[in-house]
Amino acid sequence: MSASSLLSLGTSAMTAAYASLQVTGHNIANASVAGYSRQQAELATAKGQYTGAGFFGKGVNVASVTRSHDEFLTRAAFTAKSLSELDAVRSQRLQQLENVFPTGESGLGNSVSTFLNAMVDLASRPSDSATREVVLARAQDLATRFNAASDQLDTQQAGVTADLKTTVTAINGITQSLAKINNQIAAVRGLGQPPNDLLDERDRLVSELSSKIQVSTVAADDGTVGVFIAGGQNLVLGATSQQLSVVTDPRDASRSALSLADGNGQRVIDENALGGGSVAALLRFQNEDLVDARNMVGQLAAGVAGAMNAQQQLGLDLNGNLGKALFAVGAPLARPLTTNAKDASGNYLAGISVSTPDGTVLKASDYEVRRDPSVTNGYLITRLSNPQQTFSRTADASGNFEVEGMQVQITGTPAATDRFMLQPVAAAAGGMAALIKDGRQVAAASPLVSKLGSANTGTASVASLTMVATPATGSTATVSFSNDASGKLQYSWSVTDAGGTTTNFGPKPWTDNGVVPPEPDSINGARLKLAGVPKAGDTVQISDIQPAYIGANNGNAMAMSALRDATIVGRTQTGGVYSGGSLATDAYAATLSDIAVRVQTAKAASTISGSVSAQADQAASEVSGVNLDEEAARLIQYQQSYQAAAKVLQIAQSVFDTLLQTAGR
């Protein structure tokens, strides 16, 4: 053994201690850097040298510098971050959506009530011009409120599109950076040592990407990782990245969709395959919450306008004319998907159109139409919400069929893969307008009047005469009461037209509700409601109103005011009889409740997923994070090791000097 061996031992020990000090200092310097993983110098005992007296150690080697990292915890943190961002962004958007549906005097429900209450006032003062002007003012205010709600929803949609574009631009920047780092990592892979800082930067970028779109990673043999969207489409492979872009939704030109560039061009990605992240939140808010909100507002607008127009057109205005429609609403929408089959000129091989004769029966939903391969001229129509349901219809020779209040026509021959979108109420609120500007044109009068027979002996009186269809001009009708063979009261009626031809109806049993006749029948377009109890032999005559009495008649105004307490939104019509549905004010209250439940659910989900994400980050940080107290302790430890190694060198130097002195004597 020689003094040089001791010098070598001291040198290797000092080098190891210095390396540990350097790594510890690097940890301390980066303690506050996001995504940094604590590093440590890995030391290995140098191979010993054999002598006759045994193996003598040759010191220590610095084998590597590694980072503290747990792949499982890191991936769990990425996933939790994606879900947390999904819930947080959707909750934020829903709270903004809630502002579109205020309560109190600023809400749509109050405007509907105020308008219908104006009809009550009109029934009390049908000839008063000021009252008629109030009705028109309330109608205009109602249309304006619906327009404002639609505009706010349009603004929300524009915000979603803008945020999607901004986020996708950021995603593309991140994926390009990941591709570059992959290339750098692969380049140094052959050196045999891990590029810790590059690996940390790559993990940081994947974490940032996860907040925007949920991804999974797959490690390759060359040290690179492939990054894939949750649905399986690749964003980064090795040193190559794919570009995302925001395109027009094939189903609805007003919405946006996410697409990925590949060898076959742009491919639209199903939002349901995105998992978490802010992009998934924006698309879900757009395709579910915004669509449902727009349809609920549109259904209310279509229901109110449809019911009011139908009744207004059954009455007479002060000019003696049948009433004109009071409101216009946005037309129903029907369109082929942009992916449908086209001819050589780029025109669709099949088209679609839709009309909605009765706005009160429309549902708050969009619909998808596709061919039914099992039926000739058959189609499957899927209601996409409220709740989802599929209907089967067979078109006639002209391509027409009816479904849920919509009259649909298909032109051309759809391909098996063609899809069509129907939106019966989506544009209703935005296109709502008050059509009548002259108060005299409000049809408050009924075209028919009733009169009790002079010889009546019962206690019956006319409670109302409501028009349900346009009457035949010049016709008269008589309702007669009699007893059947068992002595029970019954009624019948006859209608004599302008030419003198009489048609008889009935008899039918009398019921305690006093409605003559019940749905779907009418007496020359009218439905009579009696108060009290008639007796056999009693009669009620129904005839045209005389022009001199039109101004004082409130029959149709009463029918319009009665719509305040009628189910006119989303009802069902079967065989001419209406059932189900909601009051206009109840429909708005249901919309408020629906949005409020979504907001509260989203807030709760955001709180929970945020807590889970924080715990996942904490778990990963406990493995990879820098603890400054521990690093300070290590500094002292390595400082002492360095000083001890220096002492070994000092002693080796002293021994070497002694040897030189002894040899020189």
C-alpha positions in Angstrom: 0.0 0.0 0.0 1.2 3.5 -0.7 0.4 7.0 0.2 -1.0 7.5 -3.2 -3.9 5.0 -2.4 -4.8 7.1 0.6 -4.7 10.2 -1.6 -7.0 8.5 -4.1 -9.4 7.5 -1.3 -9.6 11.1 0.0 -10.0 12.5 -3.5 -13.0 10.2 -4.3 -14.6 10.9 -0.9 -14.2 14.6 -1.4 -15.6 14.3 -5.0 -18.6 12.3 -3.7 -19.3 14.8 -0.9 -19.0 17.7 -3.3 -21.4 16.1 -5.8 -23.9 15.6 -3.0 -23.5 19.2 -1.9 -24.0 20.3 -5.5 -27.2 18.3 -5.9 -28.5 19.5 -2.5 -27.9 23.1 -3.5 -29.7 22.5 -6.8 -32.7 21.1 -4.8 -32.7 24.2 -2.6 -32.5 26.5 -5.6 -35.5 24.9 -7.3 -37.6 24.3 -4.2 -40.3 26.8 -5.4 -40.2 25.7 -9.1 -43.4 24.0 -10.1 -43.0 20.5 -11.3 -39.4 20.1 -10.0 -38.6 16.7 -8.5 -36.0 16.4 -5.7 -32.7 15.0 -7.0 -30.0 13.0 -5.2 -26.5 11.8 -6.0 -26.3 8.1 -6.2 -23.0 6.8 -4.8 -21.4 3.4 -5.4 -18.4 1.7 -3.7 -15.4 1.5 -5.9 -14.2 -2.0 -6.7 -11.6 -3.1 -4.1 -8.0 -4.0 -5.0 -6.8 -7.5 -4.0 -3.6 -7.9 -2.0 -2.2 -10.9 -0.1 -3.6 -9.3 3.0 -7.2 -9.1 1.4 -9.2 -6.6 -0.6 -8.6 -2.9 0.1 -11.2 -0.4 -0.9 -10.5 2.2 -3.5 -13.1 4.7 -2.3 -16.4 5.8 -3.7 -17.8 6.7 -7.2 -20.6 9.0 -8.1 -22.9 6.5 -10.1 -25.7 8.8 -11.1 -27.9 11.7 -10.2 -31.5 10.5 -9.9 -34.8 12.2 -9.2 -37.4 11.2 -6.7 -40.4 10.2 -8.8 -43.4 7.9 -8.6 -45.0 7.3 -12.0 -48.2 6.0 -10.6 -48.7 9.0 -8.3 -47.8 11.4 -11.1 -50.4 9.9 -13.5 -53.0 9.9 -10.8 -52.3 13.6 -10.2 -52.7 14.3 -13.9 -56.1 12.5 -14.1 -57.3 14.2 -10.9 -56.3 17.6 -12.3 -58.2 17.0 -15.5 -61.4 16.1 -13.7 -61.0 19.0 -11.3 -60.6 21.4 -14.2 -63.6 19.9 -15.9 -65.8 20.5 -12.9 -64.4 23.9 -12.1 -64.9 25.3 -15.6 -68.4 23.9 -16.0 -69.4 25.3 -12.6 -68.1 28.7 -13.5 -70.0 28.6 -16.8 -73.2 27.5 -15.2 -73.1 30.3 -12.7 -72.9 32.7 -15.6 -75.8 30.9 -17.3 -77.9 31.3 -14.1 -77.7 35.1 -14.6 -79.8 34.7 -17.8 -82.7 33.5 -15.7 -83.3 36.1 -13.0 -86.2 35.9 -10.6 -88.6 38.7 -9.6 -89.6 41.6 -11.8 -86.6 41.2 -14.1 -87.4 37.6 -14.9 -89.2 36.1 -17.9 -91.8 34.6 -15.6 -92.9 38.0 -14.4 -93.1 39.4 -17.9 -95.4 36.5 -18.9 -97.6 37.0 -15.8 -97.7 40.8 -16.4 -98.8 40.2 -20.0 -101.5 37.7 -19.1 -102.7 40.0 -16.3 -103.1 42.7 -18.9 -105.5 40.4 -20.7 -107.5 40.1 -17.5 -107.8 43.9 -17.5 -108.9 43.8 -21.1 -111.7 41.4 -20.3 -112.9 43.9 -17.7 -112.7 46.9 -20.1 -112.8 45.5 -23.7 -113.7 48.8 -25.3 -111.1 50.9 -23.4 -108.4 52.1 -25.8 -105.9 52.7 -23.0 -106.3 49.1 -21.8 -105.7 47.9 -25.3 -102.5 49.9 -25.6 -101.3 48.5 -22.3 -101.8 45.0 -23.7 -99.7 45.8 -26.7 -97.0 47.4 -24.5 -96.9 44.3 -22.4 -96.7 42.1 -25.5 -93.8 44.1 -26.8 -92.1 43.9 -23.4 -92.5 40.2 -23.3 -91.0 39.8 -26.8 -88.1 42.0 -25.8 -87.4 39.9 -22.7 -87.4 36.7 -24.8 -85.0 38.4 -27.3 -82.7 39.5 -24.5 -82.6 36.0 -23.0 -81.7 34.6 -26.5 -79.0 37.3 -27.0 -77.5 36.5 -23.6 -77.3 32.8 -24.6 -75.7 33.8 -27.9 -73.1 35.8 -26.0 -72.4 32.7 -23.8 -72.0 30.6 -27.0 -69.6 33.2 -28.4 -67.6 33.1 -25.2 -67.4 29.3 -25.3 -66.1 29.5 -28.9 -63.5 32.1 -28.0 -62.3 30.2 -25.0 -62.1 27.0 -27.0 -59.9 28.7 -29.6 -57.6 30.2 -27.0 -57.3 26.9 -25.1 -56.7 24.9 -28.3 -53.9 27.3 -29.3 -52.3 26.7 -25.9 -52.7 23.0 -26.3 -50.9 23.1 -29.6 -48.1 25.1 -28.1 -47.7 22.6 -25.3 -47.7 19.5 -27.6 -45.0 21.2 -29.8 -42.9 21.8 -26.7 -43.4 18.1 -25.6 -42.3 16.9 -29.0 -39.1 19.1 -28.8 -38.4 17.8 -25.3 -39.0 14.2 -26.4 -36.4 14.8 -29.1 -33.9 16.2 -26.6 -34.4 13.3 -24.2 -33.9 10.8 -27.0 -30.7 12.5 -28.0 -29.1 12.2 -24.6 -30.6 8.7 -23.9 -27.4 7.1 -25.2 -25.3 8.8 -22.6 -26.6 6.3 -20.0 -27.8 8.9 -17.4 -31.3 10.3 -16.9 -31.8 14.0 -18.0 -33.7 14.8 -14.8 -34.4 18.4 -15.5 -35.8 17.6 -19.0 -37.9 14.8 -17.5 -39.3 17.3 -14.9 -40.1 19.8 -17.6 -41.9 17.1 -19.7 -44.0 16.1 -16.6 -44.8 19.8 -16.0 -46.0 20.2 -19.6 -48.1 17.0 -19.4 -49.6 18.3 -16.1 -50.4 21.7 -17.8 -51.9 19.8 -20.8 -54.0 17.7 -18.4 -55.7 20.8 -17.1 -56.9 21.5 -20.6 -57.6 18.1 -22.0 -57.3 14.7 -20.4 -54.4 12.7 -21.7 -52.6 9.4 -21.2 -48.9 8.7 -21.7 -47.1 5.7 -23.0 -43.3 5.4 -22.6 -41.2 4.3 -25.6 -37.8 2.5 -25.5 -35.9 5.6 -26.7 -37.0 7.5 -23.6 -39.8 9.5 -25.3 -43.5 9.3 -24.3 -46.5 9.2 -26.6 -49.3 11.5 -25.5 -52.9 10.4 -26.3 -56.3 12.0 -25.8 -58.5 10.0 -23.5 -60.3 8.7 -26.6 -57.1 7.2 -28.0 -56.1 9.8 -30.6 -52.4 10.6 -30.5 -51.3 14.2 -29.8 -47.5 13.5 -29.5 -45.5 10.6 -30.9 -41.8 10.9 -30.4 -40.7 14.2 -31.8 -43.9 14.7 -33.8 -47.0 16.5 -32.6 -50.5 16.7 -34.1 -52.5 19.9 -34.2 -56.0 20.4 -32.8 -58.3 23.0 -34.2 -61.8 24.4 -33.5 -64.2 23.8 -36.3 -68.0 24.3 -36.9 -70.0 21.5 -35.3 -71.4 19.2 -38.1 -74.8 19.2 -36.4 -75.2 22.9 -35.7 -73.4 25.7 -37.4 -73.8 27.9 -34.3 -71.8 25.5 -32.2 -68.1 24.6 -32.2 -66.4 21.2 -32.2 -62.8 19.9 -31.7 -61.0 18.3 -34.6 -57.6 16.6 -35.0 -55.4 16.8 -38.1 -54.3 13.4 -39.4 -53.4 11.8 -42.7 -57.0 12.0 -43.9 -57.5 15.7 -43.0 -59.5 17.1 -40.1 -61.4 14.5 -38.0 -64.0 15.7 -35.5 -63.5 14.3 -32.0 -66.5 13.1 -30.0 -66.7 15.3 -26.9 -67.7 12.3 -24.9 -64.3 10.7 -25.5 -62.4 13.7 -24.1 -62.7 12.7 -20.4 -61.7 15.8 -18.4 -60.1 19.1 -18.8 -61.3 22.6 -19.6 -62.0 21.7 -23.3 -64.3 18.9 -22.3 -66.0 21.3 -19.8 -66.6 23.9 -22.5 -68.0 21.4 -25.0 -70.2 19.8 -22.4 -71.6 23.2 -21.3 -72.2 24.1 -25.0 -73.8 20.9 -26.1 -75.8 20.1 -23.0 -76.4 23.1 -20.7 -76.6 25.9 -23.3 -78.7 23.7 -25.7 -81.1 22.8 -22.9 -81.4 26.4 -21.7 -82.0 27.7 -25.2 -84.7 25.0 -25.8 -86.4 25.6 -22.5 -86.7 29.4 -23.2 -87.7 28.6 -26.8 -90.4 26.1 -25.6 -91.9 28.8 -23.3 -91.9 31.4 -26.1 -93.5 28.9 -28.5 -96.1 27.9 -26.0 -97.1 31.4 -25.0 -97.1 32.7 -28.5 -98.9 29.6 -29.9 -101.7 29.7 -27.4 -102.2 33.5 -27.6 -102.1 33.5 -31.4 -104.6 30.6 -31.6 -107.1 32.3 -29.3 -106.5 35.8 -30.8 -107.3 34.5 -34.3 -110.7 33.1 -33.0 -111.9 36.5 -31.8 -113.1 39.7 -33.4 -111.3 43.0 -33.2 -112.9 46.4 -33.0 -113.1 46.6 -36.8 -115.2 43.4 -36.9 -112.5 41.3 -38.4 -111.1 38.0 -37.1 -108.0 38.6 -35.1 -104.5 38.5 -36.5 -101.6 36.7 -34.9 -100.3 38.6 -31.9 -96.8 37.2 -31.9 -94.2 35.9 -34.3 -91.5 33.4 -33.1 -88.3 32.2 -34.6 -88.9 29.5 -37.2 -88.1 25.9 -36.5 -84.7 24.7 -37.8 -83.9 21.6 -39.9 -80.6 20.8 -41.4 -78.5 17.9 -42.7 -75.2 17.2 -41.0 -72.2 18.5 -43.0 -71.0 14.9 -43.2 -74.0 13.8 -45.2 -73.6 12.4 -48.8 -73.2 15.0 -51.5 -73.3 14.9 -55.3 -70.4 16.0 -57.6 -71.4 19.6 -57.3 -71.3 19.5 -53.5 -75.1 19.5 -53.0 -76.7 17.2 -50.5 -78.4 14.2 -51.9 -81.2 14.6 -49.4 -82.8 17.6 -47.7 -85.2 18.2 -44.8 -87.7 20.8 -43.8 -90.0 21.1 -40.7 -93.0 23.2 -39.6 -94.7 23.4 -36.2 -98.4 24.3 -36.5 -99.0 24.2 -32.7 -96.3 25.7 -30.5 -98.0 24.5 -27.3 -97.1 20.8 -27.9 -93.4 21.3 -28.7 -90.8 19.8 -26.4 -87.7 21.5 -25.2 -85.3 19.4 -27.2 -83.4 18.9 -30.4 -84.0 15.8 -32.5 -81.8 13.6 -34.7 -83.3 11.9 -37.7 -81.8 8.9 -39.5 -83.0 6.2 -41.9 -84.6 3.1 -40.4 -83.0 0.3 -42.5 -85.7 -2.2 -41.4 -88.7 -0.3 -42.8 -89.3 1.1 -46.4 -89.4 4.9 -46.2 -88.9 4.5 -42.4 -87.1 6.9 -40.2 -85.9 6.9 -36.6 -86.3 10.2 -34.8 -84.4 10.5 -31.5 -85.4 13.2 -29.0 -82.0 14.1 -27.5 -83.2 15.3 -24.2 -86.1 15.8 -21.8 -85.8 12.7 -21.6 -84.1 10.9 -24.6 -86.5 8.8 -26.6 -86.6 7.3 -30.1 -89.7 7.3 -32.3 -90.3 5.3 -35.5 -92.1 6.9 -38.4 -92.9 5.9 -42.0 -92.9 8.7 -44.5 -95.7 9.0 -47.2 -95.0 9.2 -50.9 -94.0 12.8 -50.6 -91.6 12.1 -47.7 -93.8 13.6 -45.0 -94.3 12.4 -41.5 -95.4 13.9 -38.1 -93.6 13.5 -34.8 -94.2 15.3 -31.5 -96.0 18.3 -33.1 -93.5 18.6 -36.0 -94.5 18.2 -39.6 -91.3 16.9 -41.3 -90.6 16.5 -45.0 -87.6 14.6 -46.4 -86.6 15.4 -50.0 -84.3 13.2 -52.1 -83.0 9.8 -51.0 -80.9 9.9 -47.8 -77.9 7.6 -47.6 -77.8 5.0 -44.8 -75.3 7.0 -42.9 -77.0 10.4 -43.3 -78.2 12.3 -40.2 -80.5 15.3 -39.9 -80.9 17.7 -37.0 -84.3 19.2 -36.0 -84.5 22.1 -33.6 -88.2 23.0 -33.2 -87.8 25.7 -30.5 -84.1 26.7 -30.5 -84.7 29.9 -32.4 -88.2 30.7 -31.1 -87.2 33.1 -28.3 -84.6 35.0 -30.5 -87.2 35.5 -33.3 -90.1 36.5 -31.0 -91.8 39.8 -32.0 -95.1 41.6 -31.2 -96.9 41.9 -34.5 -99.9 44.1 -33.7 -99.3 47.8 -33.3 -102.9 49.1 -33.3 -104.9 48.5 -30.2 -108.1 48.2 -32.2 -106.7 45.0 -33.7 -106.7 43.1 -30.3 -109.5 40.6 -30.8 -111.3 40.9 -27.4 -114.8 40.0 -28.7 -116.3 36.6 -29.4 -117.8 36.1 -32.8 -120.6 34.2 -31.2 -122.9 35.1 -28.3 -125.3 33.0 -26.2 -128.7 33.5 -24.8 -130.8 31.5 -22.4 -134.2 30.3 -23.5 -137.0 32.5 -22.2 -139.0 29.5 -21.0 -136.1 27.9 -19.0 -137.0 26.6 -15.5 -133.5 25.5 -14.3 -130.9 27.5 -12.5 -128.4 27.3 -15.3 -126.6 30.5 -16.5 -123.8 31.0 -19.1 -120.4 31.1 -17.3 -118.5 31.4 -20.6 -118.6 30.8 -24.3 -115.1 30.0 -25.5 -114.1 29.8 -29.1 -112.1 26.8 -30.0 -112.4 26.9 -33.8 -113.4 29.4 -36.5 -117.3 29.4 -36.7 -119.3 29.2 -39.9 -120.6 32.7 -40.6 -124.4 33.1 -40.5 -125.0 29.8 -38.6 -127.1 29.5 -35.5 -127.1 26.8 -32.9 -129.4 25.6 -30.1 -128.5 23.5 -27.1 -131.5 21.6 -25.7 -131.8 19.6 -22.4 -134.0 16.6 -21.9 -134.3 13.4 -19.8 -133.3 10.0 -21.1 -135.4 6.8 -20.6 -134.0 6.5 -17.0 -134.8 10.1 -16.2 -131.2 11.3 -16.2 -130.5 14.7 -17.7 -128.9 14.8 -21.2 -128.3 17.4 -23.9 -128.2 17.7 -27.6 -127.5 20.5 -30.1 -128.4 21.5 -33.6 -126.6 23.8 -36.0 -128.4 25.6 -38.8 -126.1 27.0 -41.5 -126.6 30.2 -43.5 -128.4 28.2 -46.2 -131.0 26.9 -43.7 -129.7 23.3 -43.4 -129.9 22.0 -39.9 -127.5 19.3 -38.5 -128.3 17.6 -35.2 -125.8 16.2 -32.6 -126.2 14.2 -29.5 -127.8 13.4 -27.2 -125.0 13.2 -24.6 -125.2 12.8 -20.8 -125.0 16.0 -18.7 -122.1 16.1 -16.3 -121.6 18.3 -13.3 -118.6 20.2 -14.8 -121.1 22.1 -17.0 -119.0 22.0 -20.2 -121.0 21.6 -23.3 -119.7 19.8 -25.3 -116.4 18.4 -23.9 -113.2 18.2 -26.0 -112.7 17.6 -28.9 -116.3 18.6 -29.9 -117.6 22.1 -30.3 -120.9 23.8 -31.2 -120.1 25.7 -34.4 -116.5 26.3 -33.1 -117.6 27.2 -29.5 -117.5 25.4 -26.2 -120.2 26.4 -23.7 -119.7 26.3 -19.9 -122.8 26.6 -17.7 -123.1 27.5 -14.0 -126.0 26.1 -12.1 -128.2 23.2 -13.0 -130.4 23.1 -16.2 -133.7 21.2 -16.4 -135.3 19.2 -19.1 -136.9 21.6 -21.6 -134.2 24.3 -21.1 -132.4 25.7 -24.1 -129.4 27.9 -25.0 -129.2 29.8 -28.3 -125.9 30.6 -29.9 -125.7 33.0 -32.8 -123.4 35.6 -34.5 -122.7 38.7 -32.5 -124.2 41.9 -33.8 -121.7 44.5 -35.0 -123.1 47.1 -32.6 -122.1 44.9 -29.6 -118.6 44.0 -30.7 -116.9 46.8 -28.7 -118.6 45.8 -25.4 -118.1 42.0 -25.8 -115.3 40.4 -23.8 -115.8 36.8 -24.7 -112.5 36.2 -26.4 -110.6 38.4 -24.0 -111.9 36.2 -21.2 -110.6 33.2 -23.1 -107.2 34.8 -23.6 -107.0 35.8 -19.9 -107.9 32.2 -19.0 -104.7 31.1 -20.6 -103.0 32.4 -17.4 -104.3 29.3 -15.6 -104.1 26.9 -18.5 -101.4 24.4 -19.3 -100.1 25.8 -22.6 -96.4 24.8 -22.5 -95.2 21.3 -23.6 -98.6 19.7 -23.6 -99.7 16.6 -25.5 -102.5 16.5 -28.1 -104.2 13.1 -28.8 -107.2 12.9 -31.0 -107.8 16.6 -30.7 -107.7 16.5 -26.8 -104.9 18.2 -24.9 -103.3 16.7 -21.8 -100.3 17.3 -19.6 -98.1 20.4 -20.0 -97.4 23.3 -17.7 -98.7 26.7 -16.9 -96.5 29.4 -18.5 -95.3 30.6 -15.1 -94.7 27.1 -13.9 -92.7 26.4 -17.0 -90.4 29.3 -16.2 -90.1 28.2 -12.6 -89.2 24.7 -13.8 -86.4 26.2 -15.9 -85.1 28.2 -12.9 -85.2 25.0 -10.9 -83.4 23.0 -13.5 -80.6 25.6 -13.9 -80.3 26.0 -10.1 -79.9 22.2 -9.6 -77.2 22.1 -12.3 -75.4 25.0 -10.6 -75.5 23.4 -7.2 -74.5 20.0 -8.5 -71.6 21.5 -10.4 -70.4 23.4 -7.4 -70.5 20.3 -5.3 -68.7 18.3 -7.9 -66.1 21.0 -8.3 -65.5 21.1 -4.5 -65.1 17.3 -4.4 -62.9 16.9 -7.4 -60.8 19.9 -6.4 -60.1 18.3 -3.0 -59.2 15.0 -4.7 -56.8 16.8 -7.1 -55.2 18.6 -4.1 -54.7 15.3 -2.3 -53.3 13.6 -5.4 -50.8 16.5 -5.8 -49.9 16.2 -2.2 -49.3 12.5 -2.5 -47.0 13.1 -5.5 -45.3 16.0 -3.8 -44.5 13.9 -0.7 -42.4 11.7 -3.0 -40.9 14.2 -5.4 -41.2 17.6 -3.5 -38.3 19.4 -1.9 -38.3 19.7 1.9 -36.0 22.6 2.8 -35.5 21.4 6.4 -34.3 18.0 5.1 -32.1 19.6 2.5 -30.5 21.9 5.2 -29.8 18.8 7.3 -28.2 17.1 4.3 -26.1 20.2 3.7 -24.5 19.8 7.2 -24.1 16.0 6.6 -22.3 16.5 3.3 -20.3 19.4 4.6 -19.0 17.1 7.4 -18.3 14.4 4.8 -16.4 16.9 2.7 -14.4 18.1 5.7 -13.6 14.5 6.7 -12.5 13.7 3.2 -10.3 16.8 3.3 -8.8 15.5 6.6 -8.0 12.2 4.8 -6.2 14.1 2.1 -4.3 16.1 4.7 -3.2 13.0 6.5 -2.2 11.4 3.2 -0.2 14.5 2.4 1.5 14.3 5.8 2.3 10.6 5.4 3.7 11.3 1.9 5.9 14.1 3.3 7.2 11.8 6.0 8.0 9.1 3.5 9.9 11.7 1.4 11.9 12.9 4.4 12.7 9.3 5.5 13.8 8.4 1.9 16.0 11.5 1.7 18.1 10.6 4.8 
